[in-house]
Amino acid sequence: MSSHLFNVAGKNILITGGSRGIGLMIANSFFQAGANIFLTSRDANACKSAGEFILGQRGSERDLVGDVHYGVSNVGTRDGCTALAKEVSRVFNGRLHVLVNNAGTSWGEDIFRESGRSNWGFDKVLDVNVKGVFYLTRECVDMLSAGEGTEDPGRVINVGSVAGMIPQEAPTHAYDVSKAAVHHLTKKMAADLAPKGITVNCLAPGFIPSRMSDGLAKWGGEALAEKLAKEIPLRRMGNADDMAGACIYLSSKAGSWVTGSVIQVDGGTVGAMQIPLSSL
């Protein structure tokens, strides 16, 4: 029963921001499960390296063998989203089973500091993290709704963050706000797309080592990274299996009746926190 419930073999998966970090974790795990993946980012060399890395993980004993495709895109613009959807449609012959809106960027500056880049920083983060999710999803609706309806709906998985629920200590105002917007947009689009046989859900990761989280650690120093790890109720940071497991669940038969949900993949950072008695 479990192999049937969590089977994603043969599905066509698009992962934005798939050349590194959480996106690469997700892309590699889908491929290992037998899916056909298309990973994309703005960096051509990074996409090529990621594709080669994933293919290099394929063992000769594997029974499930999908395809790996990659290409450059810019989901921070409407034209970029349109161009990416057209390329994915060409590669997958008009059929997409799962869209993972993972591409994201961050920017931070003290609220009282005026560097002259404030407008640029806010615009860049909101363009990629929020507008990109909206416009790319809209461009992919026809590909996602060409399936078998509610028994095997098309899937949209947005990647939010626990920072969209609890603000970070770092001055990442635009990032935190953008992820809160992604969570709410997920619920709005779930209602819009359910009649078309498409589910829309969101993952809210906690602290998972990646290029972006490295930037946070550099801002706060090693002490901040250690503090974050110790404050996670399950006492460890997240990893590739944690993210992949949640994605595969939402993309398989097991998750076919789940839509409009924001799932915290955070070791209990948000849901299992308790107020220390010393603070009362």
Order of alpha helices (4+ residues) and beta strands (2+ residues): alpha-beta-alpha-beta-alpha-beta-alpha-beta-alpha-alpha-beta-alpha-beta-alpha-alpha-beta
